[in-house]
Amino acid sequence: MGIVLVVDVEVIGAIIGRKRKTLVNIQLQSGAIINISYNKNRDLRNVEITGTDDEQHAACDLIKEILGNKILETYYIEKEKSSDLEVTSEPTDPEMVSERFAAGPSNV
């Protein structure tokens, strides 16, 4: 299973943080992998969370602490579908995550 949170583009910076530190910390604390991509509606972003069920829920809880009620939608994706998600960053080196986001978000 994977989790996709849909958020307004105006609040995505709160998840990423200055120099990507918040995003990296969420990944390190939860163990989940997080990918942020464009939604079909360009005013929204998809926050795709993959990992074990515990890792995904931990990351989701951390993001909810940051955003509160600003999460517009939450989707739970079955395992066979979550493998289709593009996983581009892992919770390791902050520089690697910074390089990934310097190139811009991926299209869904």
Secondary structure, DSSP 8 states (H G I E B T S, - for coil): -EEEEEEEGGGHHHHH-GGGHHHHHHHHHH--EEEEEE-SSTTEEEEEEESSHHHHHHHHHHHHHHHGGGEEEEEEE-HHHHTTS-----SS-HHHHHHHHHT--B--
